[in-house]
Amino acid sequence: MKLNNLSATNMYNVAQNNNDQQEKALKNIAVARALGGIDGSNLAIADSLMLQSNTLEQGIANANDAIGMLQIADSTLSNLSQSANRINELSVSLNNAALNDSQRSMIRGEINALSNSMSDSLSNATFNGRNVFGSELNFVTGNGMESINLNTNSLMTIDEDGSNATDIISNINSLRTQIGSAQNGIASGINASVAQSIALKESESNLQNNDIAKNLNDLQNANLSINAAILAQTHNITSLQTQLDRLLS
């Protein structure tokens, strides 16, 4: 039977198609990643971009850990430098001919105490349960690998009278310079990785069907089409009822 030249089957198909369009728009609005297997090549490209971005983000996390570790090392060395300066002062005092044996013994005792304190500081400098000194550290970041040797043997050979304190101070400053250089390199790498990660995420987003404005517009159009189909069907049923009433009257 025809209803104003539009069959009931055709009207059902129109309504079903509009429902499908409505569900697709709602899904694209709701999901975190509006891509599926049906998107074919876009999905493959987006997955590749997401993998690169995730790799960079892990590298950034590693780099931040590296900076945190190096900050602890530099802070420890700063304290050691103060102790070494004090040892140097005591060493100069020790050579004062006006001092008696008891006073010299007291100075040597303070030098020894400071030396032990420096050793303890190096042993207690840890990050995530690992000592930051004593070996070469290799940090895998988003931009490759940053390596630095934090061996401290040259910092702990303090003479009993502190006469080599200036050498210790020089070694400390040299190591701090290396740490500062490594931190600057890692920080620069973080900035580059963040910029690259943002670009990758933007490229991935452009491949997806998650344009909110477009999806909302598609949803509105689908709703309007459904409402129009319902109104058309209601009108045709009313018209048919009128025709039947006339035939039966």
TORKOL-4160 file (C-alpha; in steps of 0.2 Angstrom, whole numbers, padded with zeros to 4 digits, m for minus):
249
<pt num="1" X="0000" Y="0000" Z="0000"/>
<pt num="2" X="0006" Y="0018" Z="m0004"/>
<pt num="3" X="0005" Y="0032" Z="0008"/>
<pt num="4" X="0006" Y="0048" Z="m0003"/>
<pt num="5" X="0018" Y="0040" Z="m0015"/>
<pt num="6" X="0030" Y="0035" Z="m0001"/>
<pt num="7" X="0029" Y="0017" Z="0005"/>
<pt num="8" X="0030" Y="0012" Z="0023"/>
<pt num="9" X="0046" Y="0002" Z="0019"/>
<pt num="10" X="0054" Y="0017" Z="0012"/>
<pt num="11" X="0049" Y="0027" Z="0026"/>
<pt num="12" X="0057" Y="0014" Z="0038"/>
<pt num="13" X="0073" Y="0014" Z="0028"/>
<pt num="14" X="0074" Y="0033" Z="0029"/>
<pt num="15" X="0071" Y="0033" Z="0048"/>
<pt num="16" X="0084" Y="0019" Z="0051"/>
<pt num="17" X="0097" Y="0028" Z="0041"/>
<pt num="18" X="0094" Y="0044" Z="0051"/>
<pt num="19" X="0095" Y="0034" Z="0067"/>
<pt num="20" X="0112" Y="0027" Z="0061"/>
<pt num="21" X="0118" Y="0044" Z="0057"/>
<pt num="22" X="0113" Y="0050" Z="0074"/>
<pt num="23" X="0122" Y="0036" Z="0083"/>
<pt num="24" X="0138" Y="0039" Z="0073"/>
<pt num="25" X="0138" Y="0057" Z="0078"/>
<pt num="26" X="0134" Y="0053" Z="0096"/>
<pt num="27" X="0148" Y="0040" Z="0096"/>
<pt num="28" X="0161" Y="0052" Z="0089"/>
<pt num="29" X="0156" Y="0065" Z="0102"/>
<pt num="30" X="0158" Y="0053" Z="0116"/>
<pt num="31" X="0173" Y="0042" Z="0113"/>
<pt num="32" X="0191" Y="0048" Z="0117"/>
<pt num="33" X="0198" Y="0042" Z="0101"/>
<pt num="34" X="0185" Y="0043" Z="0086"/>
<pt num="35" X="0194" Y="0031" Z="0075"/>
<pt num="36" X="0190" Y="0012" Z="0071"/>
<pt num="37" X="0195" Y="m0002" Z="0060"/>
<pt num="38" X="0183" Y="0005" Z="0046"/>
<pt num="39" X="0194" Y="0021" Z="0045"/>
<pt num="40" X="0207" Y="0010" Z="0037"/>
<pt num="41" X="0223" Y="0020" Z="0032"/>
<pt num="42" X="0219" Y="0034" Z="0044"/>
<pt num="43" X="0219" Y="0022" Z="0059"/>
<pt num="44" X="0236" Y="0015" Z="0054"/>
<pt num="45" X="0244" Y="0032" Z="0052"/>
<pt num="46" X="0236" Y="0038" Z="0068"/>
<pt num="47" X="0242" Y="0023" Z="0078"/>
<pt num="48" X="0260" Y="0026" Z="0071"/>
<pt num="49" X="0258" Y="0045" Z="0077"/>
<pt num="50" X="0252" Y="0039" Z="0094"/>
<pt num="51" X="0266" Y="0027" Z="0096"/>
<pt num="52" X="0279" Y="0041" Z="0092"/>
<pt num="53" X="0270" Y="0052" Z="0104"/>
<pt num="54" X="0270" Y="0040" Z="0118"/>
<pt num="55" X="0288" Y="0036" Z="0116"/>
<pt num="56" X="0292" Y="0054" Z="0117"/>
<pt num="57" X="0282" Y="0056" Z="0133"/>
<pt num="58" X="0291" Y="0042" Z="0141"/>
<pt num="59" X="0307" Y="0050" Z="0136"/>
<pt num="60" X="0301" Y="0066" Z="0144"/>
<pt num="61" X="0297" Y="0057" Z="0160"/>
<pt num="62" X="0314" Y="0049" Z="0160"/>
<pt num="63" X="0322" Y="0066" Z="0157"/>
<pt num="64" X="0313" Y="0074" Z="0171"/>
<pt num="65" X="0319" Y="0059" Z="0183"/>
<pt num="66" X="0337" Y="0063" Z="0176"/>
<pt num="67" X="0336" Y="0081" Z="0181"/>
<pt num="68" X="0329" Y="0077" Z="0198"/>
<pt num="69" X="0344" Y="0065" Z="0201"/>
<pt num="70" X="0356" Y="0077" Z="0195"/>
<pt num="71" X="0349" Y="0091" Z="0206"/>
<pt num="72" X="0352" Y="0080" Z="0221"/>
<pt num="73" X="0370" Y="0077" Z="0215"/>
<pt num="74" X="0373" Y="0095" Z="0213"/>
<pt num="75" X="0365" Y="0100" Z="0230"/>
<pt num="76" X="0376" Y="0087" Z="0238"/>
<pt num="77" X="0392" Y="0093" Z="0230"/>
<pt num="78" X="0387" Y="0111" Z="0235"/>
<pt num="79" X="0388" Y="0105" Z="0253"/>
<pt num="80" X="0404" Y="0096" Z="0250"/>
<pt num="81" X="0412" Y="0112" Z="0243"/>
<pt num="82" X="0408" Y="0121" Z="0259"/>
<pt num="83" X="0416" Y="0107" Z="0269"/>
<pt num="84" X="0431" Y="0107" Z="0258"/>
<pt num="85" X="0433" Y="0126" Z="0260"/>
<pt num="86" X="0432" Y="0123" Z="0279"/>
<pt num="87" X="0445" Y="0110" Z="0278"/>
<pt num="88" X="0456" Y="0121" Z="0268"/>
<pt num="89" X="0455" Y="0135" Z="0281"/>
<pt num="90" X="0459" Y="0122" Z="0295"/>
<pt num="91" X="0474" Y="0116" Z="0285"/>
<pt num="92" X="0481" Y="0134" Z="0284"/>
<pt num="93" X="0478" Y="0136" Z="0303"/>
<pt num="94" X="0487" Y="0120" Z="0306"/>
<pt num="95" X="0503" Y="0127" Z="0300"/>
<pt num="96" X="0503" Y="0141" Z="0312"/>
<pt num="97" X="0519" Y="0140" Z="0323"/>
<pt num="98" X="0510" Y="0148" Z="0337"/>
<pt num="99" X="0499" Y="0133" Z="0340"/>
<pt num="100" X="0503" Y="0119" Z="0353"/>
<pt num="101" X="0501" Y="0101" Z="0350"/>
<pt num="102" X="0484" Y="0100" Z="0358"/>
<pt num="103" X="0477" Y="0113" Z="0347"/>
<pt num="104" X="0484" Y="0105" Z="0332"/>
<pt num="105" X="0476" Y="0089" Z="0337"/>
<pt num="106" X="0459" Y="0097" Z="0339"/>
<pt num="107" X="0461" Y="0104" Z="0321"/>
<pt num="108" X="0466" Y="0087" Z="0314"/>
<pt num="109" X="0451" Y="0080" Z="0323"/>
<pt num="110" X="0439" Y="0093" Z="0315"/>
<pt num="111" X="0447" Y="0089" Z="0298"/>
<pt num="112" X="0444" Y="0071" Z="0300"/>
<pt num="113" X="0426" Y="0074" Z="0306"/>
<pt num="114" X="0423" Y="0085" Z="0290"/>
<pt num="115" X="0430" Y="0071" Z="0279"/>
<pt num="116" X="0419" Y="0058" Z="0287"/>
<pt num="117" X="0404" Y="0069" Z="0285"/>
<pt num="118" X="0408" Y="0072" Z="0267"/>
<pt num="119" X="0409" Y="0053" Z="0264"/>
<pt num="120" X="0392" Y="0050" Z="0273"/>
<pt num="121" X="0384" Y="0064" Z="0262"/>
<pt num="122" X="0390" Y="0055" Z="0246"/>
<pt num="123" X="0383" Y="0038" Z="0253"/>
<pt num="124" X="0366" Y="0045" Z="0258"/>
<pt num="125" X="0363" Y="0055" Z="0241"/>
<pt num="126" X="0350" Y="0044" Z="0234"/>
<pt num="127" X="0336" Y="0045" Z="0221"/>
<pt num="128" X="0322" Y="0032" Z="0221"/>
<pt num="129" X="0332" Y="0021" Z="0232"/>
<pt num="130" X="0348" Y="0022" Z="0221"/>
<pt num="131" X="0364" Y="0031" Z="0226"/>
<pt num="132" X="0367" Y="0045" Z="0213"/>
<pt num="133" X="0386" Y="0044" Z="0215"/>
<pt num="134" X="0400" Y="0031" Z="0211"/>
<pt num="135" X="0397" Y="0026" Z="0193"/>
<pt num="136" X="0392" Y="0032" Z="0176"/>
<pt num="137" X="0374" Y="0036" Z="0174"/>
<pt num="138" X="0365" Y="0034" Z="0157"/>
<pt num="139" X="0349" Y="0043" Z="0155"/>
<pt num="140" X="0338" Y="0037" Z="0140"/>
<pt num="141" X="0327" Y="0052" Z="0135"/>
<pt num="142" X="0316" Y="0056" Z="0120"/>
<pt num="143" X="0331" Y="0063" Z="0111"/>
<pt num="144" X="0343" Y="0049" Z="0114"/>
<pt num="145" X="0355" Y="0045" Z="0128"/>
<pt num="146" X="0363" Y="0057" Z="0141"/>
<pt num="147" X="0378" Y="0050" Z="0150"/>
<pt num="148" X="0388" Y="0057" Z="0165"/>
<pt num="149" X="0401" Y="0049" Z="0176"/>
<pt num="150" X="0398" Y="0053" Z="0194"/>
<pt num="151" X="0413" Y="0043" Z="0201"/>
<pt num="152" X="0418" Y="0052" Z="0217"/>
<pt num="153" X="0435" Y="0044" Z="0221"/>
<pt num="154" X="0444" Y="0060" Z="0217"/>
<pt num="155" X="0433" Y="0069" Z="0231"/>
<pt num="156" X="0437" Y="0057" Z="0245"/>
<pt num="157" X="0456" Y="0056" Z="0246"/>
<pt num="158" X="0458" Y="0070" Z="0259"/>
<pt num="159" X="0475" Y="0071" Z="0267"/>
<pt num="160" X="0475" Y="0070" Z="0286"/>
<pt num="161" X="0481" Y="0088" Z="0287"/>
<pt num="162" X="0469" Y="0094" Z="0274"/>
<pt num="163" X="0484" Y="0100" Z="0263"/>
<pt num="164" X="0475" Y="0094" Z="0247"/>
<pt num="165" X="0459" Y="0103" Z="0250"/>
<pt num="166" X="0461" Y="0115" Z="0236"/>
<pt num="167" X="0462" Y="0100" Z="0224"/>
<pt num="168" X="0446" Y="0093" Z="0231"/>
<pt num="169" X="0438" Y="0109" Z="0229"/>
<pt num="170" X="0444" Y="0110" Z="0211"/>
<pt num="171" X="0437" Y="0092" Z="0208"/>
<pt num="172" X="0420" Y="0096" Z="0215"/>
<pt num="173" X="0419" Y="0111" Z="0204"/>
<pt num="174" X="0423" Y="0101" Z="0189"/>
<pt num="175" X="0410" Y="0088" Z="0193"/>
<pt num="176" X="0397" Y="0102" Z="0196"/>
<pt num="177" X="0401" Y="0109" Z="0179"/>
<pt num="178" X="0398" Y="0093" Z="0171"/>
<pt num="179" X="0382" Y="0091" Z="0180"/>
<pt num="180" X="0376" Y="0108" Z="0175"/>
<pt num="181" X="0380" Y="0105" Z="0157"/>
<pt num="182" X="0371" Y="0088" Z="0157"/>
<pt num="183" X="0355" Y="0097" Z="0165"/>
<pt num="184" X="0355" Y="0110" Z="0152"/>
<pt num="185" X="0356" Y="0097" Z="0138"/>
<pt num="186" X="0342" Y="0087" Z="0145"/>
<pt num="187" X="0331" Y="0102" Z="0148"/>
<pt num="188" X="0334" Y="0107" Z="0130"/>
<pt num="189" X="0329" Y="0090" Z="0125"/>
<pt num="190" X="0313" Y="0090" Z="0135"/>
<pt num="191" X="0308" Y="0107" Z="0127"/>
<pt num="192" X="0311" Y="0099" Z="0109"/>
<pt num="193" X="0302" Y="0083" Z="0114"/>
<pt num="194" X="0287" Y="0092" Z="0121"/>
<pt num="195" X="0285" Y="0102" Z="0105"/>
<pt num="196" X="0287" Y="0087" Z="0094"/>
<pt num="197" X="0274" Y="0077" Z="0105"/>
<pt num="198" X="0261" Y="0091" Z="0103"/>
<pt num="199" X="0264" Y="0092" Z="0085"/>
<pt num="200" X="0261" Y="0073" Z="0084"/>
<pt num="201" X="0245" Y="0073" Z="0094"/>
<pt num="202" X="0238" Y="0087" Z="0083"/>
<pt num="203" X="0242" Y="0077" Z="0068"/>
<pt num="204" X="0234" Y="0062" Z="0075"/>
<pt num="205" X="0219" Y="0072" Z="0080"/>
<pt num="206" X="0217" Y="0079" Z="0063"/>
<pt num="207" X="0215" Y="0061" Z="0056"/>
<pt num="208" X="0200" Y="0058" Z="0068"/>
<pt num="209" X="0182" Y="0061" Z="0067"/>
<pt num="210" X="0181" Y="0070" Z="0083"/>
<pt num="211" X="0177" Y="0088" Z="0076"/>
<pt num="212" X="0164" Y="0093" Z="0090"/>
<pt num="213" X="0156" Y="0106" Z="0080"/>
<pt num="214" X="0154" Y="0095" Z="0064"/>
<pt num="215" X="0148" Y="0080" Z="0075"/>
<pt num="216" X="0135" Y="0091" Z="0084"/>
<pt num="217" X="0129" Y="0098" Z="0067"/>
<pt num="218" X="0127" Y="0080" Z="0061"/>
<pt num="219" X="0118" Y="0075" Z="0076"/>
<pt num="220" X="0106" Y="0090" Z="0074"/>
<pt num="221" X="0103" Y="0086" Z="0056"/>
<pt num="222" X="0100" Y="0068" Z="0060"/>
<pt num="223" X="0087" Y="0073" Z="0073"/>
<pt num="224" X="0078" Y="0085" Z="0061"/>
<pt num="225" X="0077" Y="0071" Z="0048"/>
<pt num="226" X="0070" Y="0059" Z="0061"/>
<pt num="227" X="0057" Y="0071" Z="0066"/>
<pt num="228" X="0053" Y="0075" Z="0048"/>
<pt num="229" X="0051" Y="0057" Z="0044"/>
<pt num="230" X="0039" Y="0055" Z="0059"/>
<pt num="231" X="0029" Y="0070" Z="0054"/>
<pt num="232" X="0028" Y="0063" Z="0036"/>
<pt num="233" X="0022" Y="0046" Z="0042"/>
<pt num="234" X="0009" Y="0054" Z="0054"/>
<pt num="235" X="0003" Y="0065" Z="0040"/>
<pt num="236" X="0001" Y="0050" Z="0028"/>
<pt num="237" X="m0008" Y="0039" Z="0041"/>
<pt num="238" X="m0020" Y="0053" Z="0045"/>
<pt num="239" X="m0023" Y="0056" Z="0026"/>
<pt num="240" X="m0026" Y="0037" Z="0024"/>
<pt num="241" X="m0038" Y="0037" Z="0038"/>
<pt num="242" X="m0048" Y="0051" Z="0031"/>
<pt num="243" X="m0049" Y="0042" Z="0014"/>
<pt num="244" X="m0055" Y="0026" Z="0023"/>
<pt num="245" X="m0068" Y="0036" Z="0032"/>
<pt num="246" X="m0074" Y="0043" Z="0016"/>
<pt num="247" X="m0075" Y="0026" Z="0008"/>
<pt num="248" X="m0085" Y="0019" Z="0023"/>
<pt num="249" X="m0097" Y="0033" Z="0025"/>
